[in-house]
Amino acid sequence: MASFTVWDYVVFIVMLMISAGIGVYYRFTGGKQKTTNEYLLADRNMSVWPVSFSLMASFMSAITILGVSMENYQFGTLFVIINISYGLATPIASHLYLPVFYKLQAASAYEYLERRFGRATRLCASIAYSLQMILYMGIVLYAPALALEAVTGMSKVAAILAIGLVCTFYSTIGGMKAVLITDVFQSILMFAAVYSIIIVAAIMAGGFGEIWRVADEGKRIEFLNFDPDPTVRHTWWSLIIGGAFTYLSLYAVNQTQVQRLLTVRSLKASQGALWLNWPILSLLSFSTSFSGLAIYYYYAKCDPYLQGRISSRDQLMPIFVVDTMHEYSGLPGLFVSGIFSASLSTVSAALNSLAAVTLEDYIKPLYRIVKKRPMVESQSTLPSKFMACIYGLICVGMAFGAQSLGGVLQASLTVFGVVGGPLFGLFTLGMFNTVATQRSAIPAVLTGLAFSMWIGFGQPKPPVKMLDFSVEGCTDPRYNSSFYSFAPFSEAQTARLESLSTPQDDSDYFWLYRLSYLWYSVLGFLVTLFIGLILAYVLKWLKLEGKSTIYEDGNKECINTDLFSPPIAWQLKKRYAKYIQNGGMVDVSSTKMISENTKF
């Protein structure tokens, strides 16, 4: 493989120094992270723009740059339809879920579950979240390791260790404010990496039209697939419905995103950041999708995976950089900087969120039990940093197992779906229903998690059906230059091509294992919600529902409307108005109502 030039290393090191420098700057300025409010929530005084970019960077990261480009190269352009689902889900997240968390103003989103259901529900959900993010961080670390291996010749093991240790150091010393500001800089590098691919390919092709023509000839252009079969990997139904549920499981109730949305000054600003995130997110998604077509233009006649030059098609973009940009000293360094910084921003924010959950959901309650008093603010920051370091080391270990999960894009969405869907269902059960209690919530979310993990990770699964690839042009000197140390196309690789191109029947596989991965989040949500509702009403009918935490008084007369989504809260307040007319009283200072005559 090609190696970095001196200028490539200069660009890469400068990027790393700027990112680390921002973290160090915020470590020793302001309140110097003496409180968890500063370390975990950036003093709640951030502006909309950095939060919007940070929301995008945490969701997309290097997985988008590598995974979405590979998706369009390997399966076609249908995946871009998922951006419609982001637009449809944004108002739901910003107006139905976000107001509840903003009123709560807690460092951990799972504090809501304790207030709505009870301590055990909060603990159950936070453990599931921690599992989800540790798995996801493993994939995030693995993705840039692929790029470094292809472009610099560095082994995946060394790349994972290098990236993971740098991320752990940065996450430990840098608070949320440093993460948000650095995300803006790193987002620019992500866009620069993608557009460098597109521009170089357009110059080689003589224009964007030629790239589109070659992609069309290769049957990569597809936007209309309305097949109702849920086992078809991508259709409009799976992309819009499944994409919306995946988006909501992340942007509506996920700790990482909710924590960022709480760093601004007001609810209106928080909602504005979420709305602004959508076009930024979609712009990167569309751009990266087109970069996949640009890469296909170059490799339409000689697929590098079948040629044996790469071990995974997630390395398509890095190998394209090796093939086309080695003449432009510094440009490969810019690309790797974009990949590296994308993972750096995502991991640092996720570790910060994991530290917040550990502090708020595990350490503080345990401290209160042992010491018989709450932990003071001055003692909270050090445990947060220590846990960020520990989680970073755990994620490095998980990265070594990420290669067994398949393509990085599908693997990441699978992890989000199987855990995010049930958690989204649990929060929905709490915010849109007054009957459910802890006795119905915990069995519901555990069943949802078990079911979605079963269909998400159950084996054996049928092989994914890909579009055709060609190797007829592999005799071209540009694919067999002595500049690269790889074996030329061989008879063994020809047999490999024939085995991959042979149509395979998947009807013998268990039907649930054949479902598109985009339905995992939907099914996990529905199972959790339906079981929760059924159990809630059955337990109420049997008078076994247990203690409800939605009331603000012992007589169960005054419901805390802050625990419910705005439409439900509005309906409850209308009921309050009726009771006020019947002789109830309103505490104007706290907007609480106490009914003298009528109970709920």
N, C-alpha and C positions, 0 to 999 in steps of 0.2 A: 504494500500500500504506500501511498504518498505520505510524506512527512511535512510537518509544519516548517515554514521558513522562519527566518528571524523576525520578519515583520508580522507574521501571523501570531507568533508568541507575544510580540509587543502589544498588538491589539487585544489579545486575550488577557494578558496580565493587567493592562490598563483598565479593562472592563472590571476585572476582579477587584482591583484596588479601589475603583470608584464605588463599587457596591459595598465593599467592606468599610470604606471610608465614611460612607453615609451612616452605616450602623454604628461605627465608633463615635461619630459626631453626635448622634442623638443619645448615645450612652453617657456622654459627659456634658450634655447641655440640658437646659430646662430643669426639671426636678431630679434629673439623674436617676430616674427609675426607682425612686424611693417608695413609691406606692404601686399597688397593682392596677389602679386606675390609669396611671401613666404607662406602665409597662405593657398591660394587656389591652387597654382601650384608648391609648394615645391622648389622654386627657379630654376626650370627647370634644375636640375642637378642630378636627380636620375639615378641609373643604371638599366639595363634591368631586372634583376632577381626579385627584389621586385615589380616592376610594373607588371610583368607577373603573379606573385602569387596574387597580388591585383586584377588584372582583373578577375582571376578565382574566388577568394573569393567573389567578389561583385555579380557575376552572379549566383553562385551556392548556397553558404551560407547554413544555416540550412535547407532550403527548399530542397536542394539536399539530404542531409543526411537523412531526414525524408521522403521526398516525393518520391525520386527515389527508395529507398528500399521498400516502400509501393507499388509503381508501379509494381515492379517485383514480389512481393508477391501476389498481387491482380490480375494483368493482364498478367503477364509473361514477358519474356525477350526481346520482340520485340522493346521496347523503346530504347535499346542500339544502334539501327541503327541510331539514331539521331546524334551520334558522327561523322558519315560520313558527314553529312550536315555541321558540324562545320569545317571540313577540306576543304570542297568545298567552303565555304563562306569566309574563312580566307584570301585567296589571293585577293578576291573582296574587302573586307574591307580595307586591308593594302595597296593596289596599286591603287584603284579607288576613294576611299573616304578620307582616312587618309591624303594623301598629301595636299588636299585642306585645311583641318583644320590646318595642321602644318604650312602652309604658312600664315594662318590668325593669329595664335598665340594669340588668344583671350581667356579670362577666360570663356566666355560663348560661346558654340557652336552655339547659336542662333544669334550671331552677324553676322554670315555668311548670314542668311536669310535677315537681314536688308540691307546688302551690295548688295545682289543679287536681292531682291524684294522690300523691304521697311520696315519701322518701324512697321507698322501694322501687317505684316506677322510674324515678329520676336516676337511680343507680343502674337499673337495667338498661335504660336508653343510653346513658353516658358510656357504659362498657361497650355497647354495640357500636357507638360512634368511634370510640378509640380503636376498636378492631378494624372498622372500615378505613379509617385514615392511615393506620399503620400499613395495611395492605396496599392502599393507594400510593403512599409515599414510597413503597418499594418499587412500584411501577414507574413513578416519577424519577427516581434515581436511576433506574435501569435504562430509561429512554435516552438520556444524553450519553450514557456509557456506550450505547450503540454508535452514536455519532462520533464520539472520540475514537472509538476503535477503528471506524472506517476511514476517518480523515487523518488521524495522527499515527495510526498503527498501534496505539496504546491498547493493551488488553482490557476486556470488560471488567476484570477483577480490579485492576489498578484504577480504571476510570471510576468505578463505583466507589472505591475507597476514597479517591481524591475528591470527588463531588460530595460524597456523604460527609466527610470530615469537615470540609469547608462550610457546607450548609449547617452542620451542627454547631460549629464555632460561631458563625454569623447569627444563627437563631438564638443562641444562648446570650450573646452580648447585646443584640439589637432588639429593642422593644417594638411594639406595633407601629409607632410613628416612623421608625426607620424602615420597617417593612413596607409601609404604604408609599413612602417617598421613593424608595429603591425600586418598587414595582413600576413606577412611571418610567424611570430610566431603562429598566429591563424590558418593559413592554415595547419601547422604541426599538430596542435591539432585536426583539422578536419579529417585528414588522420588517426591519432592515434585512434580517436573514431570509425571510420569505420573498421579499421583493428583489433581492439579489439573484435568487433562483429564477424568478420570472423574467427579469431584464436580460440576464445572460442567455436564457433560452430563446427569448424573442429576437435578440440580435443574431443568434445562430440560425433561427428559422426564417428571418427576414420579415418578421411581423407576427402579431397575435393571431391573425387569420389562418396562417399556416399551421400553427399549433392546434387550433380548433379543428382544422380540416383533418389532420392526422388522427386526432382523438376520435373524430366522428367515424373515420374509416375503421378504426380499431374497436368500434362499438362502445366507446367510453361515454358517449353523450346520451344520457337518459334522465328525463325529468318526470315522466308520467308512468307510474306503476301503481294501479289501484287494486291490485290483487288482494282479496279479503283473507287469503290463507295466512294465518299467524305464523306458520313455519317458514314463510319466505323471509329472508334476512332483512331486507329493506323494502318497504312499500310506503305509500303516503300515510297509511293508517299507523304503521309502527313508528314511523319517523315523527309524525305530528303528535299522536297520542303518547307513545312511549317517550319521545323526546321531551314533551311538556312535563310529564311526571318526573323524569330524571332531572330536568331543570328545577322544578319545584322542590324536589327532595334536597337540592343543593342550595338554591337561593331563598327558599321560603323558611326552612327549618334547620339547615345545617349550621353547626357551631362556627365553622370557619368563616362563612359568609355573614351570618348574623352578627358575629363579633365585629367584623369590619363595618357593617352598616350602623353599628352603635357608636362609631368613632366620630360622627358628625354632630352638629350642634342641635339639630331639630329633626322631627319626623319628616317634615316637608323636604329637607335637604337629603335625608336618608332615602326617601322615595325617588328623589331626583337622581341620586347616584345610581340607583337600581335601573331606572329608565335609561340613563345615559350609557350604562354598561351594555345594553342590548345592541346598539349600532356598532360600538367598538368590538364587541364579541363577534357580531356577524361579519364585520369588515375583515377581521383576521380569518374567520372561517372561510369566507368566499375567496380571499386571497390565497390561502393555503390550499384550497381545493383546486384553484387554477394552477398553482405550482405543481400539483400532481399531474395535471395534463401536460404541463411544460416538460416535466421529467419523462412522461410517456413519449413525447415527441422525439426525445433523444434516444430512448431505449426501445422504440417500437419494433425494431428489427433484431434486437439482441438483449433479451432480458438478463440483467446481471445476476439474478438469483439462480436461474437455470444454468447460467454460464459457470456458476460456482464461485463468483467473486465476493458474494456476501452470504451471510448465514441466515438472514431474515430480511423480508422486504421492508421492514421498518428502517433498514439502512439505505433505502433507495435515495433519499435526499442527500445524505452524507457522501455516498459514492458518486452522485452527480456532481457534487462540489469538487471531489477529487478529479473527476474526468474533465471538467470544464473550466475550473477556476484556478488551477495550479499556476497558470501564466500570470494571474493577477495577484501579486504578492500582497498579503494582508486581507484579501477577501475571504479566503477559507477561515482565517482567524475571526473575522466578523461573523461568519455563519456559526461557528462553534460557540462564539460568545453569546449569540442569540439563543442557541439551544441551552447552553449552560446557565445563562441568567434566567431563562424561563423556569428551569427546575429550581434554581436558587430561590426565586421569589415564592414559588409554590410551597416548597419544603419549609422555608422559614416561617411563612404564615401558618402552615398546618401545625408545625411544632409549637408555635406560639399558642394556637388554639388548643392543642392537646395539653399543654402546660396549664392553660386556664381551666379546662375541665378537670384535670387532676387536682389542682389546687382547690377549686370551689366544690367539687363533688366528692372528693375522697379525703384530702388532707385536712381541710378545715372542719368537716364533721367529725373526723377521727380525733383531731386536736381538742374539739369541744367535749368529746366523750372522756378523753383521758385527763385533760387539765381542768375540766368543769368550768371553762370560760372560753369565749371566742378568741381567735387569733387576731392580734393587732396588726394594722396595716404595715408597720415597719418590719414585721417578721415574715411577710407574705412574698416579697419579691424574690428572695434567695431560693426558697423551694421551687418557685416557678422556673427560674433559670436552671436549677439542677434537673428538674423533670424534662425541660426542653433538651438538655444535653443527653439524658438517658434515652428519650424517645428517638433522638437522632441516631444513636448507635443501634437501636432496635430496627429502625428503618433501613439502615445499611445492611443488616442481616437479611431483611425481607427482600431487598433488591436482588439478592442472588437467587431467590426462588421465583422472581417475576417472569423469567424467560419461559417458564412452563405454562404460563397463562395464555399464550397465543399473542396475536398482534396487540400492541400497546393500547391502541384506541379502543378496541373491543374489550380488552381486559379491564381498562379503567372504567368504562361504562357498565360492565358487568358487576364490578365491585360496588360502584355507586348504586346500581339497581337493586342488588340483593339485600343490601343493608339500608340504603336510603329509602326505598319504597315502604317497608314496614314502619320506619321511624316517622316518615311523613304521614302515614296512616294514624299513628299514635297521636301526633300533635293535632291532626284534623279531628280525631275522636274527641279530644279535649276541648278544642276551640269552637266546635259546632254542635255540641251535645251537652245537655245539663244532667242527663241521667247516669252516664258512665262514671264509675268509681274505680279505685285501684284494683278491686277484685275482678273487674272485667277487663281493665286495661293491660295488666301484666300477662295473663294468658293469651290475649289477643296479639300483642307484639311478639311474644315468644313463638306463637304458632306462625305468624307472618314471616318471622326470620327463618324459622326451620323450613317452611315451605319454599321460600324464595332461594335459600341456599341450596336446597335439594335440587331444584330445577336449574339453578345457575351453575353449580359445580358438580352435579351428578354426571356419572360416566356410564357407558360410552356415549359420546356425541358424534353425530355424522360430520364428515368433512365439509368444510365450507366450499361452496361452488363458486369458482372464480371465472373471470373472462379469460379469453385465450391470450397466450403470449407467444412471441416468435423468437427463434434463434437463428433464422436464416441469414442474418447479416453479421453474425459473430466472426466471420472471417475478415471483416473490415479492420484495417490496421489500427483504427482509433480505439478498438476494444481489446487489442492485443499488443499494445505498446510496451516496450521494455521499461517504460517509466514506472509501471506497476508490477509488483511481484505476485502474480496469480497464475494459476494453471489455465491453459487454453481449453476451449470447449472439447469434450471428449465423448467417446462412445457411451461411457457410463452415465454421463449427464444426458445423453440422448435418451437412454432408457428411462431416466428419471422424468424427463419431459413427457414421454409417452404415458407413463403411469399417472402423472398428474392430469393429463388431458383426457384420460379415459372417463366417460360419464359414470357416476357412481349412484346407485340406488340407495336412498336413505329410508325407505319405507319399513325396513326391519328394525329401525331404532325406536325406542320408547317415545311416544308422541310428545310428552312434555320436554324431553331432552332435545327435540327438534325445533322447539319454539325459538323465534328470534330473540336475541339477547335484550332487545329494546322493550320487550313485554315483561321482563323480570320486575322492574320497578312498579309497573301497573298492577301486576298480580299480587305482589307483596303488600301494596297499599290496600287493595280491595279485600284481601284475606284478613288483614289486621282490622280494617274498619268494620267489615261485616260481622266478624266474630265478636269484636268489641261491643257493637250495638246489640246483637242478639243476646250476648251474655248479660249486658246491662239491664235489658228489659226483663229477661228471665229471672235474674237475681232480685230485681225490684218486685216482681210479682210474687216471688217466694219470700220477700222481706229479708233477704240475705245480702243486700248490696253493700253493707258495711258503712263505714264513716265516709261522708262526703265533705270535701274541703272547699266547696265553692261558696259556702255561706260565711258571712262576716260576723254572725252572732250565734249564740248557743241555741236560740229558738228557731233557727233555720228560716228566718224571715227576710233576711237581706242578702241577696246574691252579689258577689264581687264581679261586676260586669267587665272589669279589666282582664279577666281570664278568658274572655270570649272574643271571637272575631267581630269586627264592627257591625255587620248586619245582625248577628245574634244579640250583641250587646244592645243594639237599638231596639230590638223587639222586647228585650227584658226591661229596658227603661220605659217603654210604652206601658208595660204592665205596672211598673212603679207609679206612673202617672195616675193610673186608675186607682191604685191603693191610696195615693195621696188625697185624691178626691173623696175617698171613703174615710178619711180621718187619720191617715198616716202622717209621719213627720219627716222632714228632710234636714239633714245636717249640712248646711250650706258650705261650711268650711272644708268638708271632705267629699261633698256630693253624694253622701251615703243616705239611704232612705231606710227608715224603720217603720214597719207597718204595725199598728196597734191591734188591728182586728183580724187581718187576713194573712194566712201563711201561704207560701208557695207550694 
